[in-house]
Amino acid sequence: MLRARIHRSIYILLVILLGGCMVCSTWAANLVWVLMGANWLIEGRWREKWQMARSSRALHVYLAFYAILLIGLIWTENIGFGLSVMQVKLPLLVVPLVMLTSRPLEGRSRSSALFVFVGTVFVVSVISVIRMFTIPDLPYREAVPYISHIRFALCCCMVIFIAWGHCRRSMAMWVLSVVIILWMLCFLVLIRSYTAIVVLMAVSFVAVLHHRRRWWMVVLWLLVVGGMSLSVAREVQSYYRLCPMSELPLKETTAGGRPYYHACDGIVENGNYLNNYINIDELRAEWPRRSKESLADEINGGFCREVVLIRYLNACGLTKDSVGVWAMTEDDVRAVERGVENPVYESGNPLRKMVYVMLFERENWVHTGTVSGFTMLQRFELWRATWKVIKENPWVGVGTGDAVDAMHAELVEMDSELIGTTKRTHNEYLSLVAMVGFLGVAVLAVMFLRAVVRPKHLKNKTKHLALIVAWLIVVLVSFLTEDTLDTLAGILFCTWFLAFRPKTIK
């Protein structure tokens, strides 16, 4: 009995530590899950664990996932990469096995683990904001110092749901929860996490459907969604509101008598046609009088400062010539030197920045077909290449180790701008089909439905069920745009919350 209590206490401690290390230290997180597996082996209780493993349908899903990828090594050609995939995904086998054959956390242990997780995420978000405002020219993708900003955004979503679930306990808890929720929402907008915003909308919609008899929740959801939609629509309208300089006929010469270049290609940014009213000679002649930085320098992922200057002048409604250069303020010049393409990007309105970035990506893709430098458009290109791989190997895929190679071979065939990159699919569903085909995915889908579609559990309204449902939705939605299971942080996010399942869920 004493030995069992010791192992149980160690298990609880390791779960708590794993929740904190997941978002702040890859090395420590690796150590913790290995120790968790070791404690599980030393603990014994094999008969009890065997019975729990046999009855746990959730565990069967994780075991089947790992087994199918293992089988996929049989017909893979790049066996080295396939083995590295299995090594990276090893926590996806160990952590669920330990947690689903151990009793779920309850009472103080549950509260302590959630407190450590929420506190760690909050502290890391504060550190990230400080970095964004103190480190010059820090890309928003590098604001989070320890893990990918995308994986961290998923953790922020769960913090919001955890805080929402605790806001009715007392007035003090209500105030604290509201502060945390508002902070996390602002942080997600600040780091431009489109995936997290979609996740929040999806989970909130499910919550509203579940509580549809509480009319005030429906009204609140509609007000929030309606307000966000109106705000986005207003920003879209502002982006496309054409300025007088866009009116025909276009002027043919600059103030100095030199001819303008008008591409008339239709690319709009901030209400101006980007590639009209350009005189490169005047830009190159006048810029050195305003700045010591060369226009030929490459910044912002390979774009030269000259392109940044043209975009900045256009966004300000200025001609791209000597008049435009001298109309810039000193702050504008410093912004171009730092690589800022649009003054909106440094404004205090993060929603406007998100919308303007997304619309500029769309404009480039529609009018030029380019995807280089644009994250969402690059995903479309990667999905298209992966889908071609799937069509050529629909039933059993190309094998666990060949999916990435096959996708990059298709990028070469497509003469894509992404040739030579190390990017992966950025869609867990497509990636899985490419590796093991529709047959492998069909097996997993059946086992997943068998685990979640259980009427007696769907009717269960325990207070802990909402957390698991929210986590499951976050995971499934994140799979649409991310390779969540390709990193340790993503794998731990997809497994750690199993420790909080209600007793009724197997």
Secondary structure in CASP SS format (residue, H / E / C, confidence):
PFRMAT SS
TARGET T0000
AUTHOR 0000-0000-0000
METHOD secondary structure of the structure
MODEL  1
M C 1.00
L H 1.00
R H 1.00
A H 1.00
R H 1.00
I H 1.00
H H 1.00
R H 1.00
S H 1.00
I H 1.00
Y H 1.00
I H 1.00
L H 1.00
L H 1.00
V H 1.00
I H 1.00
L H 1.00
L H 1.00
G H 1.00
G H 1.00
C H 1.00
M C 1.00
V C 1.00
C C 1.00
S C 1.00
T H 1.00
W H 1.00
A H 1.00
A H 1.00
N H 1.00
L H 1.00
V H 1.00
W H 1.00
V H 1.00
L H 1.00
M H 1.00
G H 1.00
A H 1.00
N H 1.00
W H 1.00
L H 1.00
I H 1.00
E H 1.00
G C 1.00
R C 1.00
W H 1.00
R H 1.00
E H 1.00
K H 1.00
W H 1.00
Q H 1.00
M H 1.00
A H 1.00
R H 1.00
S H 1.00
S C 1.00
R H 1.00
A H 1.00
L H 1.00
H H 1.00
V H 1.00
Y H 1.00
L H 1.00
A H 1.00
F H 1.00
Y H 1.00
A H 1.00
I H 1.00
L H 1.00
L H 1.00
I H 1.00
G C 1.00
L C 1.00
I C 1.00
W C 1.00
T C 1.00
E C 1.00
N C 1.00
I H 1.00
G H 1.00
F H 1.00
G H 1.00
L H 1.00
S H 1.00
V H 1.00
M H 1.00
Q H 1.00
V H 1.00
K C 1.00
L C 1.00
P H 1.00
L H 1.00
L H 1.00
V H 1.00
V H 1.00
P H 1.00
L H 1.00
V H 1.00
M H 1.00
L H 1.00
T C 1.00
S C 1.00
R C 1.00
P C 1.00
L C 1.00
E C 1.00
G H 1.00
R H 1.00
S H 1.00
R H 1.00
S H 1.00
S H 1.00
A H 1.00
L H 1.00
F H 1.00
V H 1.00
F H 1.00
V H 1.00
G H 1.00
T H 1.00
V H 1.00
F H 1.00
V H 1.00
V H 1.00
S H 1.00
V H 1.00
I H 1.00
S H 1.00
V H 1.00
I H 1.00
R H 1.00
M H 1.00
F H 1.00
T H 1.00
I C 1.00
P C 1.00
D C 1.00
L C 1.00
P C 1.00
Y H 1.00
R H 1.00
E H 1.00
A C 1.00
V C 1.00
P C 1.00
Y C 1.00
I C 1.00
S C 1.00
H H 1.00
I H 1.00
R H 1.00
F H 1.00
A H 1.00
L H 1.00
C H 1.00
C H 1.00
C H 1.00
M H 1.00
V H 1.00
I H 1.00
F H 1.00
I H 1.00
A H 1.00
W H 1.00
G H 1.00
H H 1.00
C C 1.00
R C 1.00
R C 1.00
S C 1.00
M H 1.00
A H 1.00
M H 1.00
W H 1.00
V H 1.00
L H 1.00
S H 1.00
V H 1.00
V H 1.00
I H 1.00
I H 1.00
L H 1.00
W H 1.00
M H 1.00
L H 1.00
C H 1.00
F H 1.00
L H 1.00
V H 1.00
L H 1.00
I C 1.00
R C 1.00
S C 1.00
Y H 1.00
T H 1.00
A H 1.00
I H 1.00
V H 1.00
V H 1.00
L H 1.00
M H 1.00
A H 1.00
V H 1.00
S H 1.00
F H 1.00
V H 1.00
A H 1.00
V H 1.00
L H 1.00
H H 1.00
H C 1.00
R C 1.00
R C 1.00
R C 1.00
W H 1.00
W H 1.00
M H 1.00
V H 1.00
V H 1.00
L H 1.00
W H 1.00
L H 1.00
L H 1.00
V H 1.00
V H 1.00
G H 1.00
G H 1.00
M H 1.00
S H 1.00
L H 1.00
S H 1.00
V H 1.00
A H 1.00
R H 1.00
E H 1.00
V H 1.00
Q H 1.00
S H 1.00
Y H 1.00
Y H 1.00
R C 1.00
L C 1.00
C C 1.00
P H 1.00
M H 1.00
S H 1.00
E C 1.00
L C 1.00
P C 1.00
L C 1.00
K C 1.00
E C 1.00
T E 1.00
T C 1.00
A C 1.00
G C 1.00
G C 1.00
R C 1.00
P E 1.00
Y C 1.00
Y E 1.00
H C 1.00
A C 1.00
C C 1.00
D C 1.00
G C 1.00
I C 1.00
V E 1.00
E E 1.00
N C 1.00
G C 1.00
N E 1.00
Y E 1.00
L C 1.00
N C 1.00
N C 1.00
Y C 1.00
I E 1.00
N C 1.00
I H 1.00
D H 1.00
E H 1.00
L H 1.00
R H 1.00
A H 1.00
E H 1.00
W H 1.00
P H 1.00
R H 1.00
R H 1.00
S C 1.00
K C 1.00
E C 1.00
S C 1.00
L C 1.00
A C 1.00
D C 1.00
E E 1.00
I E 1.00
N C 1.00
G C 1.00
G C 1.00
F E 1.00
C E 1.00
R H 1.00
E H 1.00
V H 1.00
V H 1.00
L H 1.00
I H 1.00
R H 1.00
Y H 1.00
L H 1.00
N H 1.00
A H 1.00
C C 1.00
G C 1.00
L C 1.00
T C 1.00
K E 1.00
D C 1.00
S H 1.00
V H 1.00
G H 1.00
V H 1.00
W H 1.00
A H 1.00
M C 1.00
T C 1.00
E H 1.00
D H 1.00
D H 1.00
V H 1.00
R H 1.00
A H 1.00
V H 1.00
E H 1.00
R H 1.00
G C 1.00
V C 1.00
E C 1.00
N C 1.00
P H 1.00
V H 1.00
Y H 1.00
E H 1.00
S C 1.00
G C 1.00
N C 1.00
P H 1.00
L H 1.00
R H 1.00
K H 1.00
M H 1.00
V H 1.00
Y H 1.00
V H 1.00
M H 1.00
L H 1.00
F H 1.00
E H 1.00
R H 1.00
E H 1.00
N H 1.00
W H 1.00
V H 1.00
H H 1.00
T H 1.00
G C 1.00
T C 1.00
V C 1.00
S C 1.00
G C 1.00
F C 1.00
T H 1.00
M H 1.00
L H 1.00
Q H 1.00
R H 1.00
F H 1.00
E H 1.00
L H 1.00
W H 1.00
R H 1.00
A H 1.00
T H 1.00
W H 1.00
K H 1.00
V H 1.00
I H 1.00
K H 1.00
E H 1.00
N C 1.00
P C 1.00
W C 1.00
V C 1.00
G C 1.00
V C 1.00
G C 1.00
T C 1.00
G C 1.00
D C 1.00
A H 1.00
V H 1.00
D H 1.00
A H 1.00
M H 1.00
H H 1.00
A H 1.00
E H 1.00
L H 1.00
V H 1.00
E H 1.00
M C 1.00
D C 1.00
S C 1.00
E C 1.00
L C 1.00
I C 1.00
G C 1.00
T C 1.00
T C 1.00
K C 1.00
R C 1.00
T C 1.00
H C 1.00
N C 1.00
E H 1.00
Y H 1.00
L H 1.00
S H 1.00
L H 1.00
V H 1.00
A H 1.00
M H 1.00
V H 1.00
G H 1.00
F H 1.00
L H 1.00
G H 1.00
V H 1.00
A H 1.00
V H 1.00
L H 1.00
A H 1.00
V H 1.00
M H 1.00
F H 1.00
L H 1.00
R H 1.00
A H 1.00
V H 1.00
V C 1.00
R C 1.00
P H 1.00
K H 1.00
H H 1.00
L H 1.00
K C 1.00
N C 1.00
K C 1.00
T C 1.00
K C 1.00
H C 1.00
L H 1.00
A H 1.00
L H 1.00
I H 1.00
V H 1.00
A H 1.00
W H 1.00
L H 1.00
I H 1.00
V H 1.00
V H 1.00
L H 1.00
V H 1.00
S H 1.00
F C 1.00
L C 1.00
T C 1.00
E C 1.00
D C 1.00
T H 1.00
L H 1.00
D H 1.00
T C 1.00
L H 1.00
A H 1.00
G H 1.00
I H 1.00
L H 1.00
F H 1.00
C H 1.00
T H 1.00
W H 1.00
F H 1.00
L H 1.00
A H 1.00
F H 1.00
R C 1.00
P C 1.00
K C 1.00
T C 1.00
I C 1.00
K C 1.00
END
